[in-house]
Amino acid sequence: MPEIGIVNLIMEPGEKVPSHKTPANVLFQVIEGKGSITVGDETQMVEAGNIVVSPLQIPHSLVADQNSVFSVYVMKTPNPQKSAVK
């Protein structure tokens, strides 16, 4: 489905994705490990199985736990890349 962009983001222990905004709604589904996801002013500690939603143009960031790899599906809709596979 080209309307949805999906990326499997794999972060090493302690790695960070700095706060940024996207022109799309973003859904984060944690696949493996633990970390934190911040959306706006709210930070949630997350682990495998958790889902977090970030509305478009709201700043969000991710931080992998110091003790584990953090694997997260990042799904954007509408897809700013116009391709379902990256």
N, CA, C and O atoms as a CHARMM CRD file, in Angstrom:
* protein
*
  344
    1    1 MET  N      0.83700  -1.17800   0.00000 PROA 1      0.00000
    2    1 MET  CA     0.00000   0.00000   0.00000 PROA 1      0.00000
    3    1 MET  C      0.88500   1.24500   0.00000 PROA 1      0.00000
    4    1 MET  O      1.49400   1.56000   1.02200 PROA 1      0.00000
    5    2 PRO  N      0.96700   1.93900  -1.09200 PROA 2      0.00000
    6    2 PRO  CA     1.84800   3.10600  -1.15400 PROA 2      0.00000
    7    2 PRO  C      1.42500   4.24500  -0.22900 PROA 2      0.00000
    8    2 PRO  O      2.20300   5.17400  -0.01300 PROA 2      0.00000
    9    3 GLU  N      0.21300   4.19500   0.32300 PROA 3      0.00000
   10    3 GLU  CA    -0.24400   5.24600   1.23700 PROA 3      0.00000
   11    3 GLU  C      0.41300   5.15800   2.60800 PROA 3      0.00000
   12    3 GLU  O      0.37100   6.11300   3.38300 PROA 3      0.00000
   13    4 ILE  N      1.02200   4.00600   2.90800 PROA 4      0.00000
   14    4 ILE  CA     1.64500   3.78900   4.21500 PROA 4      0.00000
   15    4 ILE  C      3.12600   3.49600   4.01600 PROA 4      0.00000
   16    4 ILE  O      3.48800   2.60300   3.25000 PROA 4      0.00000
   17    5 GLY  N      3.98400   4.24800   4.70500 PROA 5      0.00000
   18    5 GLY  CA     5.42500   3.98700   4.68900 PROA 5      0.00000
   19    5 GLY  C      5.80500   3.20100   5.92800 PROA 5      0.00000
   20    5 GLY  O      5.45800   3.60200   7.03900 PROA 5      0.00000
   21    6 ILE  N      6.50900   2.09100   5.76400 PROA 6      0.00000
   22    6 ILE  CA     6.88300   1.23200   6.89000 PROA 6      0.00000
   23    6 ILE  C      8.39200   1.01100   6.88900 PROA 6      0.00000
   24    6 ILE  O      8.98000   0.63300   5.87700 PROA 6      0.00000
   25    7 VAL  N      9.00400   1.25500   8.04800 PROA 7      0.00000
   26    7 VAL  CA    10.44100   1.04000   8.21100 PROA 7      0.00000
   27    7 VAL  C     10.65600   0.27800   9.51200 PROA 7      0.00000
   28    7 VAL  O     10.02900   0.59200  10.52400 PROA 7      0.00000
   29    8 ASN  N     11.53500  -0.71900   9.49600 PROA 8      0.00000
   30    8 ASN  CA    11.92000  -1.39300  10.72700 PROA 8      0.00000
   31    8 ASN  C     13.18200  -0.69500  11.23200 PROA 8      0.00000
   32    8 ASN  O     14.27500  -0.91600  10.71200 PROA 8      0.00000
   33    9 LEU  N     13.01600   0.14800  12.25200 PROA 9      0.00000
   34    9 LEU  CA    14.12500   0.89600  12.83400 PROA 9      0.00000
   35    9 LEU  C     14.77800   0.03000  13.91200 PROA 9      0.00000
   36    9 LEU  O     14.12700  -0.34800  14.88600 PROA 9      0.00000
   37   10 ILE  N     16.04900  -0.28100  13.74100 PROA 10     0.00000
   38   10 ILE  CA    16.78100  -1.08800  14.72400 PROA 10     0.00000
   39   10 ILE  C     17.85600  -0.20800  15.33700 PROA 10     0.00000
   40   10 ILE  O     18.76800   0.25400  14.65200 PROA 10     0.00000
   41   11 MET  N     17.73100   0.01600  16.65000 PROA 11     0.00000
   42   11 MET  CA    18.64200   0.91200  17.36200 PROA 11     0.00000
   43   11 MET  C     19.51900   0.11700  18.31800 PROA 11     0.00000
   44   11 MET  O     19.04700  -0.79700  18.99400 PROA 11     0.00000
   45   12 GLU  N     20.79400   0.47200  18.36800 PROA 12     0.00000
   46   12 GLU  CA    21.72800  -0.15900  19.29700 PROA 12     0.00000
   47   12 GLU  C     21.48400   0.37500  20.71300 PROA 12     0.00000
   48   12 GLU  O     20.90500   1.45000  20.87200 PROA 12     0.00000
   49   13 PRO  N     21.91900  -0.36300  21.74100 PROA 13     0.00000
   50   13 PRO  CA    21.73600   0.10100  23.12300 PROA 13     0.00000
   51   13 PRO  C     22.21500   1.54200  23.31000 PROA 13     0.00000
   52   13 PRO  O     23.33500   1.88500  22.93100 PROA 13     0.00000
   53   14 GLY  N     21.36200   2.37400  23.89300 PROA 14     0.00000
   54   14 GLY  CA    21.68900   3.76300  24.16700 PROA 14     0.00000
   55   14 GLY  C     21.54400   4.71300  22.98600 PROA 14     0.00000
   56   14 GLY  O     21.66700   5.92600  23.15500 PROA 14     0.00000
   57   15 GLU  N     21.28600   4.18600  21.79700 PROA 15     0.00000
   58   15 GLU  CA    21.15600   5.03800  20.61000 PROA 15     0.00000
   59   15 GLU  C     19.89400   5.90500  20.70400 PROA 15     0.00000
   60   15 GLU  O     18.90100   5.50700  21.31300 PROA 15     0.00000
   61   16 LYS  N     19.94900   7.10500  20.08700 PROA 16     0.00000
   62   16 LYS  CA    18.84000   8.05500  20.15600 PROA 16     0.00000
   63   16 LYS  C     18.45300   8.54000  18.76600 PROA 16     0.00000
   64   16 LYS  O     19.29800   8.68600  17.88300 PROA 16     0.00000
   65   17 VAL  N     17.15500   8.78800  18.59100 PROA 17     0.00000
   66   17 VAL  CA    16.65400   9.52200  17.43700 PROA 17     0.00000
   67   17 VAL  C     16.19000  10.85600  17.99600 PROA 17     0.00000
   68   17 VAL  O     15.23800  10.89400  18.77500 PROA 17     0.00000
   69   18 PRO  N     16.84400  11.96000  17.61500 PROA 18     0.00000
   70   18 PRO  CA    16.50000  13.25700  18.20700 PROA 18     0.00000
   71   18 PRO  C     15.08500  13.70600  17.85100 PROA 18     0.00000
   72   18 PRO  O     14.49800  13.24300  16.87300 PROA 18     0.00000
   73   19 SER  N     14.56200  14.59800  18.65000 PROA 19     0.00000
   74   19 SER  CA    13.21600  15.11700  18.44400 PROA 19     0.00000
   75   19 SER  C     13.09400  15.78400  17.06800 PROA 19     0.00000
   76   19 SER  O     13.93900  16.58100  16.66200 PROA 19     0.00000
   77   20 HSD  N     12.01600  15.43000  16.37400 PROA 20     0.00000
   78   20 HSD  CA    11.73900  15.99600  15.06300 PROA 20     0.00000
   79   20 HSD  C     10.25400  15.88700  14.76500 PROA 20     0.00000
   80   20 HSD  O      9.54000  15.13800  15.43200 PROA 20     0.00000
   81   21 LYS  N      9.78300  16.62500  13.77000 PROA 21     0.00000
   82   21 LYS  CA     8.39100  16.56500  13.33400 PROA 21     0.00000
   83   21 LYS  C      8.32400  15.91200  11.96200 PROA 21     0.00000
   84   21 LYS  O      9.28000  15.97200  11.18900 PROA 21     0.00000
   85   22 THR  N      7.18200  15.28400  11.66400 PROA 22     0.00000
   86   22 THR  CA     6.97400  14.70400  10.34200 PROA 22     0.00000
   87   22 THR  C      5.64400  15.20800   9.77700 PROA 22     0.00000
   88   22 THR  O      4.73300  15.53900  10.53600 PROA 22     0.00000
   89   23 PRO  N      5.53200  15.26700   8.45300 PROA 23     0.00000
   90   23 PRO  CA     4.29300  15.71900   7.82800 PROA 23     0.00000
   91   23 PRO  C      3.27000  14.59600   7.69900 PROA 23     0.00000
   92   23 PRO  O      2.39400  14.64200   6.83500 PROA 23     0.00000
   93   24 ALA  N      3.38600  13.58200   8.56400 PROA 24     0.00000
   94   24 ALA  CA     2.49400  12.41800   8.51900 PROA 24     0.00000
   95   24 ALA  C      2.22400  11.93900   9.94100 PROA 24     0.00000
   96   24 ALA  O      2.99700  12.21100  10.85900 PROA 24     0.00000
   97   25 ASN  N      1.11300  11.22000  10.11100 PROA 25     0.00000
   98   25 ASN  CA     0.86800  10.53200  11.37500 PROA 25     0.00000
   99   25 ASN  C      1.84500   9.37900  11.46000 PROA 25     0.00000
  100   25 ASN  O      2.11900   8.72000  10.45700 PROA 25     0.00000
  101   26 VAL  N      2.38100   9.12400  12.66200 PROA 26     0.00000
  102   26 VAL  CA     3.35400   8.04700  12.83700 PROA 26     0.00000
  103   26 VAL  C      2.85500   7.09400  13.91700 PROA 26     0.00000
  104   26 VAL  O      2.42200   7.52000  14.98800 PROA 26     0.00000
  105   27 LEU  N      2.92400   5.79900  13.61800 PROA 27     0.00000
  106   27 LEU  CA     2.59500   4.76600  14.58000 PROA 27     0.00000
  107   27 LEU  C      3.87100   3.96500  14.82700 PROA 27     0.00000
  108   27 LEU  O      4.48400   3.46500  13.88400 PROA 27     0.00000
  109   28 PHE  N      4.27200   3.84300  16.09200 PROA 28     0.00000
  110   28 PHE  CA     5.45900   3.07400  16.47300 PROA 28     0.00000
  111   28 PHE  C      4.98900   1.77200  17.11400 PROA 28     0.00000
  112   28 PHE  O      4.23600   1.80500  18.08700 PROA 28     0.00000
  113   29 GLN  N      5.41900   0.63000  16.58900 PROA 29     0.00000
  114   29 GLN  CA     5.12700  -0.66500  17.19200 PROA 29     0.00000
  115   29 GLN  C      6.45100  -1.28600  17.60900 PROA 29     0.00000
  116   29 GLN  O      7.30100  -1.58400  16.77000 PROA 29     0.00000
  117   30 VAL  N      6.61900  -1.47900  18.91700 PROA 30     0.00000
  118   30 VAL  CA     7.87400  -2.02800  19.42900 PROA 30     0.00000
  119   30 VAL  C      7.88200  -3.53700  19.17700 PROA 30     0.00000
  120   30 VAL  O      6.97300  -4.25600  19.59300 PROA 30     0.00000
  121   31 ILE  N      8.91700  -3.99300  18.49500 PROA 31     0.00000
  122   31 ILE  CA     9.06400  -5.40900  18.13200 PROA 31     0.00000
  123   31 ILE  C      9.96700  -6.14000  19.11100 PROA 31     0.00000
  124   31 ILE  O      9.69800  -7.28300  19.47900 PROA 31     0.00000
  125   32 GLU  N     11.04200  -5.47600  19.53400 PROA 32     0.00000
  126   32 GLU  CA    12.01900  -6.13300  20.41100 PROA 32     0.00000
  127   32 GLU  C     12.68500  -5.08600  21.29000 PROA 32     0.00000
  128   32 GLU  O     12.87500  -3.94100  20.87900 PROA 32     0.00000
  129   33 GLY  N     13.03300  -5.48900  22.49500 PROA 33     0.00000
  130   33 GLY  CA    13.79100  -4.62900  23.39800 PROA 33     0.00000
  131   33 GLY  C     12.93700  -3.64100  24.16400 PROA 33     0.00000
  132   33 GLY  O     11.71000  -3.73900  24.19500 PROA 33     0.00000
  133   34 LYS  N     13.62200  -2.67700  24.78800 PROA 34     0.00000
  134   34 LYS  CA    12.96900  -1.64900  25.60500 PROA 34     0.00000
  135   34 LYS  C     13.57200  -0.29800  25.26000 PROA 34     0.00000
  136   34 LYS  O     14.69000  -0.20300  24.75300 PROA 34     0.00000
  137   35 GLY  N     12.80600   0.73800  25.54800 PROA 35     0.00000
  138   35 GLY  CA    13.29200   2.09200  25.31000 PROA 35     0.00000
  139   35 GLY  C     12.24100   3.08900  25.72600 PROA 35     0.00000
  140   35 GLY  O     11.30300   2.76200  26.45200 PROA 35     0.00000
  141   36 SER  N     12.40900   4.31000  25.25700 PROA 36     0.00000
  142   36 SER  CA    11.40700   5.33600  25.53000 PROA 36     0.00000
  143   36 SER  C     11.06800   6.05000  24.22800 PROA 36     0.00000
  144   36 SER  O     11.91100   6.23900  23.35200 PROA 36     0.00000
  145   37 ILE  N      9.79900   6.43900  24.13700 PROA 37     0.00000
  146   37 ILE  CA     9.31800   7.21100  23.00100 PROA 37     0.00000
  147   37 ILE  C      8.65700   8.45600  23.57000 PROA 37     0.00000
  148   37 ILE  O      7.78000   8.37300  24.43100 PROA 37     0.00000
  149   38 THR  N      9.08600   9.60200  23.08200 PROA 38     0.00000
  150   38 THR  CA     8.49800  10.87300  23.50600 PROA 38     0.00000
  151   38 THR  C      7.68400  11.43400  22.36300 PROA 38     0.00000
  152   38 THR  O      8.15700  11.52500  21.23000 PROA 38     0.00000
  153   39 VAL  N      6.43900  11.81500  22.67400 PROA 39     0.00000
  154   39 VAL  CA     5.55400  12.47400  21.71900 PROA 39     0.00000
  155   39 VAL  C      5.09500  13.76100  22.37600 PROA 39     0.00000
  156   39 VAL  O      4.43300  13.73300  23.41300 PROA 39     0.00000
  157   40 GLY  N      5.44600  14.89200  21.77500 PROA 40     0.00000
  158   40 GLY  CA     5.14400  16.17300  22.40600 PROA 40     0.00000
  159   40 GLY  C      5.88900  16.26800  23.72500 PROA 40     0.00000
  160   40 GLY  O      7.11400  16.14900  23.76500 PROA 40     0.00000
  161   41 ASP  N      5.14500  16.48200  24.81200 PROA 41     0.00000
  162   41 ASP  CA     5.74500  16.58400  26.14800 PROA 41     0.00000
  163   41 ASP  C      5.64300  15.29500  26.95500 PROA 41     0.00000
  164   41 ASP  O      6.05700  15.26300  28.11400 PROA 41     0.00000
  165   42 GLU  N      5.09800  14.22700  26.36000 PROA 42     0.00000
  166   42 GLU  CA     4.86800  12.97900  27.08900 PROA 42     0.00000
  167   42 GLU  C      5.86200  11.89900  26.67700 PROA 42     0.00000
  168   42 GLU  O      6.00500  11.59300  25.49400 PROA 42     0.00000
  169   43 THR  N      6.55100  11.32300  27.66800 PROA 43     0.00000
  170   43 THR  CA     7.50000  10.23200  27.43000 PROA 43     0.00000
  171   43 THR  C      6.93600   8.95200  28.00900 PROA 43     0.00000
  172   43 THR  O      6.48100   8.92000  29.15300 PROA 43     0.00000
  173   44 GLN  N      6.96900   7.88800  27.20300 PROA 44     0.00000
  174   44 GLN  CA     6.49800   6.57600  27.64900 PROA 44     0.00000
  175   44 GLN  C      7.63900   5.58000  27.57500 PROA 44     0.00000
  176   44 GLN  O      8.35600   5.51800  26.57600 PROA 44     0.00000
  177   45 MET  N      7.80800   4.79700  28.63800 PROA 45     0.00000
  178   45 MET  CA     8.72500   3.67100  28.60800 PROA 45     0.00000
  179   45 MET  C      7.98300   2.54400  27.90000 PROA 45     0.00000
  180   45 MET  O      6.84500   2.23800  28.25400 PROA 45     0.00000
  181   46 VAL  N      8.60900   1.92700  26.90900 PROA 46     0.00000
  182   46 VAL  CA     7.94000   0.92900  26.09200 PROA 46     0.00000
  183   46 VAL  C      8.78600  -0.33200  25.97200 PROA 46     0.00000
  184   46 VAL  O      9.99400  -0.32900  26.20700 PROA 46     0.00000
  185   47 GLU  N      8.10100  -1.40800  25.59800 PROA 47     0.00000
  186   47 GLU  CA     8.76300  -2.69400  25.37100 PROA 47     0.00000
  187   47 GLU  C      8.00800  -3.43600  24.29100 PROA 47     0.00000
  188   47 GLU  O      6.97000  -2.96900  23.82500 PROA 47     0.00000
  189   48 ALA  N      8.52300  -4.60200  23.88400 PROA 48     0.00000
  190   48 ALA  CA     7.92400  -5.38700  22.80700 PROA 48     0.00000
  191   48 ALA  C      6.42100  -5.53300  23.02300 PROA 48     0.00000
  192   48 ALA  O      5.96000  -5.88800  24.10800 PROA 48     0.00000
  193   49 GLY  N      5.67000  -5.24800  21.95600 PROA 49     0.00000
  194   49 GLY  CA     4.21900  -5.35500  21.99100 PROA 49     0.00000
  195   49 GLY  C      3.51200  -4.01800  22.15300 PROA 49     0.00000
  196   49 GLY  O      2.32600  -3.91000  21.84100 PROA 49     0.00000
  197   50 ASN  N      4.21700  -2.99400  22.63800 PROA 50     0.00000
  198   50 ASN  CA     3.59900  -1.67900  22.84000 PROA 50     0.00000
  199   50 ASN  C      3.47400  -0.92700  21.52100 PROA 50     0.00000
  200   50 ASN  O      4.29000  -1.09300  20.61400 PROA 50     0.00000
  201   51 ILE  N      2.43000  -0.09000  21.43100 PROA 51     0.00000
  202   51 ILE  CA     2.19000   0.75600  20.27100 PROA 51     0.00000
  203   51 ILE  C      2.00400   2.18700  20.76200 PROA 51     0.00000
  204   51 ILE  O      1.28800   2.42500  21.73400 PROA 51     0.00000
  205   52 VAL  N      2.65100   3.14300  20.08900 PROA 52     0.00000
  206   52 VAL  CA     2.55000   4.56600  20.42600 PROA 52     0.00000
  207   52 VAL  C      2.21800   5.31200  19.13900 PROA 52     0.00000
  208   52 VAL  O      2.77500   5.01400  18.08200 PROA 52     0.00000
  209   53 VAL  N      1.30100   6.29100  19.23100 PROA 53     0.00000
  210   53 VAL  CA     0.90600   7.08100  18.07100 PROA 53     0.00000
  211   53 VAL  C      1.39500   8.51200  18.23700 PROA 53     0.00000
  212   53 VAL  O      1.27900   9.09400  19.31600 PROA 53     0.00000
  213   54 SER  N      1.94200   9.07900  17.16100 PROA 54     0.00000
  214   54 SER  CA     2.37000  10.47600  17.13700 PROA 54     0.00000
  215   54 SER  C      1.65200  11.16700  15.98200 PROA 54     0.00000
  216   54 SER  O      1.89500  10.83700  14.82200 PROA 54     0.00000
  217   55 PRO  N      0.77300  12.11900  16.28300 PROA 55     0.00000
  218   55 PRO  CA     0.07700  12.83600  15.20500 PROA 55     0.00000
  219   55 PRO  C      1.05200  13.68000  14.37500 PROA 55     0.00000
  220   55 PRO  O      2.12400  14.05600  14.85000 PROA 55     0.00000
  221   56 LEU  N      0.66400  13.97000  13.13400 PROA 56     0.00000
  222   56 LEU  CA     1.52800  14.75600  12.26500 PROA 56     0.00000
  223   56 LEU  C      1.86400  16.10600  12.88900 PROA 56     0.00000
  224   56 LEU  O      1.05600  16.70900  13.59600 PROA 56     0.00000
  225   57 GLN  N      3.07300  16.55500  12.60500 PROA 57     0.00000
  226   57 GLN  CA     3.62000  17.84000  13.05100 PROA 57     0.00000
  227   57 GLN  C      3.79900  17.97200  14.57100 PROA 57     0.00000
  228   57 GLN  O      4.00500  19.07900  15.06900 PROA 57     0.00000
  229   58 ILE  N      3.72300  16.86400  15.30800 PROA 58     0.00000
  230   58 ILE  CA     4.01800  16.85800  16.74600 PROA 58     0.00000
  231   58 ILE  C      5.43200  16.28600  16.90100 PROA 58     0.00000
  232   58 ILE  O      5.71800  15.22300  16.35100 PROA 58     0.00000
  233   59 PRO  N      6.31900  16.96200  17.63300 PROA 59     0.00000
  234   59 PRO  CA     7.68600  16.44400  17.78600 PROA 59     0.00000
  235   59 PRO  C      7.69600  15.08000  18.49500 PROA 59     0.00000
  236   59 PRO  O      6.93900  14.84900  19.43800 PROA 59     0.00000
  237   60 HSD  N      8.56000  14.19600  18.02600 PROA 60     0.00000
  238   60 HSD  CA     8.72900  12.89700  18.66400 PROA 60     0.00000
  239   60 HSD  C     10.19800  12.47500  18.59900 PROA 60     0.00000
  240   60 HSD  O     10.95400  12.90100  17.72600 PROA 60     0.00000
  241   61 SER  N     10.57400  11.62000  19.56100 PROA 61     0.00000
  242   61 SER  CA    11.94200  11.11300  19.62100 PROA 61     0.00000
  243   61 SER  C     11.93000   9.72100  20.22700 PROA 61     0.00000
  244   61 SER  O     10.95500   9.32400  20.86500 PROA 61     0.00000
  245   62 LEU  N     13.01500   8.97900  20.02800 PROA 62     0.00000
  246   62 LEU  CA    13.14500   7.62900  20.56000 PROA 62     0.00000
  247   62 LEU  C     14.51500   7.47600  21.20600 PROA 62     0.00000
  248   62 LEU  O     15.49400   8.07800  20.76500 PROA 62     0.00000
  249   63 VAL  N     14.57100   6.65900  22.26100 PROA 63     0.00000
  250   63 VAL  CA    15.83300   6.33600  22.92800 PROA 63     0.00000
  251   63 VAL  C     15.82000   4.84800  23.25800 PROA 63     0.00000
  252   63 VAL  O     14.89200   4.36300  23.90700 PROA 63     0.00000
  253   64 ALA  N     16.84000   4.12500  22.81700 PROA 64     0.00000
  254   64 ALA  CA    16.96900   2.70600  23.15100 PROA 64     0.00000
  255   64 ALA  C     17.49200   2.55500  24.57500 PROA 64     0.00000
  256   64 ALA  O     18.33600   3.33400  25.01700 PROA 64     0.00000
  257   65 ASP  N     16.99400   1.56000  25.28500 PROA 65     0.00000
  258   65 ASP  CA    17.49900   1.23600  26.61500 PROA 65     0.00000
  259   65 ASP  C     18.99500   0.92600  26.52200 PROA 65     0.00000
  260   65 ASP  O     19.47500   0.45100  25.49200 PROA 65     0.00000
  261   66 GLN  N     19.71200   1.19400  27.58800 PROA 66     0.00000
  262   66 GLN  CA    21.16600   0.96100  27.60600 PROA 66     0.00000
  263   66 GLN  C     21.53600  -0.51500  27.50700 PROA 66     0.00000
  264   66 GLN  O     22.67500  -0.84700  27.17700 PROA 66     0.00000
  265   67 ASN  N     20.56900  -1.41700  27.79600 PROA 67     0.00000
  266   67 ASN  CA    20.89600  -2.84300  27.89300 PROA 67     0.00000
  267   67 ASN  C     20.32900  -3.71300  26.78200 PROA 67     0.00000
  268   67 ASN  O     20.45100  -4.93600  26.84900 PROA 67     0.00000
  269   68 SER  N     19.71300  -3.12000  25.75900 PROA 68     0.00000
  270   68 SER  CA    19.13100  -3.98400  24.73800 PROA 68     0.00000
  271   68 SER  C     19.00900  -3.27400  23.39500 PROA 68     0.00000
  272   68 SER  O     18.93600  -2.04800  23.31700 PROA 68     0.00000
  273   69 VAL  N     18.98800  -4.08600  22.34200 PROA 69     0.00000
  274   69 VAL  CA    18.67700  -3.59000  21.01100 PROA 69     0.00000
  275   69 VAL  C     17.20100  -3.22700  21.01600 PROA 69     0.00000
  276   69 VAL  O     16.39800  -3.91600  21.64400 PROA 69     0.00000
  277   70 PHE  N     16.83100  -2.15600  20.32500 PROA 70     0.00000
  278   70 PHE  CA    15.46500  -1.63800  20.30500 PROA 70     0.00000
  279   70 PHE  C     14.98900  -1.66600  18.86000 PROA 70     0.00000
  280   70 PHE  O     15.44900  -0.87800  18.03400 PROA 70     0.00000
  281   71 SER  N     14.06500  -2.57700  18.55500 PROA 71     0.00000
  282   71 SER  CA    13.54100  -2.72700  17.20000 PROA 71     0.00000
  283   71 SER  C     12.10900  -2.21100  17.17600 PROA 71     0.00000
  284   71 SER  O     11.26400  -2.65800  17.95100 PROA 71     0.00000
  285   72 VAL  N     11.84500  -1.26200  16.27600 PROA 72     0.00000
  286   72 VAL  CA    10.53500  -0.60800  16.21900 PROA 72     0.00000
  287   72 VAL  C     10.08700  -0.49600  14.76700 PROA 72     0.00000
  288   72 VAL  O     10.83700  -0.02100  13.91300 PROA 72     0.00000
  289   73 TYR  N      8.84500  -0.94000  14.48900 PROA 73     0.00000
  290   73 TYR  CA     8.24700  -0.63700  13.19300 PROA 73     0.00000
  291   73 TYR  C      7.75500   0.80000  13.25900 PROA 73     0.00000
  292   73 TYR  O      7.01700   1.16600  14.17400 PROA 73     0.00000
  293   74 VAL  N      8.16100   1.61300  12.29400 PROA 74     0.00000
  294   74 VAL  CA     7.73000   2.99600  12.18600 PROA 74     0.00000
  295   74 VAL  C      6.83500   3.06800  10.95100 PROA 74     0.00000
  296   74 VAL  O      7.29400   2.86400   9.82700 PROA 74     0.00000
  297   75 MET  N      5.54100   3.36100  11.17400 PROA 75     0.00000
  298   75 MET  CA     4.56800   3.39700  10.08200 PROA 75     0.00000
  299   75 MET  C      4.04200   4.81900   9.92200 PROA 75     0.00000
  300   75 MET  O      3.51500   5.40300  10.86900 PROA 75     0.00000
  301   76 LYS  N      4.18800   5.37600   8.71400 PROA 76     0.00000
  302   76 LYS  CA     3.77100   6.75600   8.44300 PROA 76     0.00000
  303   76 LYS  C      2.60800   6.76500   7.45700 PROA 76     0.00000
  304   76 LYS  O      2.63400   6.08000   6.43400 PROA 76     0.00000
  305   77 THR  N      1.58600   7.55500   7.78700 PROA 77     0.00000
  306   77 THR  CA     0.44900   7.71600   6.89500 PROA 77     0.00000
  307   77 THR  C     -0.05500   9.15400   6.96000 PROA 77     0.00000
  308   77 THR  O     -0.30100   9.63600   8.06600 PROA 77     0.00000
  309   78 PRO  N     -0.22100   9.85600   5.87200 PROA 78     0.00000
  310   78 PRO  CA     0.13300   9.36600   4.53100 PROA 78     0.00000
  311   78 PRO  C      1.64500   9.26800   4.36200 PROA 78     0.00000
  312   78 PRO  O      2.40600  10.00400   4.99100 PROA 78     0.00000
  313   79 ASN  N      2.05400   8.36400   3.51900 PROA 79     0.00000
  314   79 ASN  CA     3.46500   8.09600   3.31300 PROA 79     0.00000
  315   79 ASN  C      4.14300   9.26200   2.59900 PROA 79     0.00000
  316   79 ASN  O      3.81700   9.54500   1.44700 PROA 79     0.00000
  317   80 PRO  N      5.08700   9.94800   3.26500 PROA 80     0.00000
  318   80 PRO  CA     5.76600  11.04900   2.58300 PROA 80     0.00000
  319   80 PRO  C      6.68100  10.58700   1.44900 PROA 80     0.00000
  320   80 PRO  O      7.04200  11.39100   0.59000 PROA 80     0.00000
  321   81 GLN  N      7.06300   9.31000   1.43000 PROA 81     0.00000
  322   81 GLN  CA     7.92500   8.76000   0.37000 PROA 81     0.00000
  323   81 GLN  C      7.13200   8.20300  -0.81100 PROA 81     0.00000
  324   81 GLN  O      7.70700   7.97500  -1.87500 PROA 81     0.00000
  325   82 LYS  N      5.83200   7.98100  -0.65200 PROA 82     0.00000
  326   82 LYS  CA     4.95900   7.41900  -1.69100 PROA 82     0.00000
  327   82 LYS  C      5.38700   6.01700  -2.13600 PROA 82     0.00000
  328   82 LYS  O      5.13300   5.60500  -3.26900 PROA 82     0.00000
  329   83 SER  N      6.03900   5.29500  -1.22400 PROA 83     0.00000
  330   83 SER  CA     6.42300   3.91600  -1.50300 PROA 83     0.00000
  331   83 SER  C      6.32800   3.13000  -0.20800 PROA 83     0.00000
  332   83 SER  O      6.82100   3.58200   0.82500 PROA 83     0.00000
  333   84 ALA  N      5.70400   1.96800  -0.24600 PROA 84     0.00000
  334   84 ALA  CA     5.51000   1.18600   0.97500 PROA 84     0.00000
  335   84 ALA  C      6.79200   0.51300   1.46000 PROA 84     0.00000
  336   84 ALA  O      6.88400   0.13600   2.62800 PROA 84     0.00000
  337   85 VAL  N      7.76100   0.35900   0.59700 PROA 85     0.00000
  338   85 VAL  CA     9.00200  -0.30900   0.97300 PROA 85     0.00000
  339   85 VAL  C     10.13900   0.69200   0.84600 PROA 85     0.00000
  340   85 VAL  O     10.24500   1.41500  -0.14400 PROA 85     0.00000
  341   86 LYS  N     10.98600   0.71800   1.86800 PROA 86     0.00000
  342   86 LYS  CA    12.11500   1.63700   1.83600 PROA 86     0.00000
  343   86 LYS  C     13.40100   0.86700   1.81900 PROA 86     0.00000
  344   86 LYS  O     14.47700   1.46300   1.79200 PROA 86     0.00000
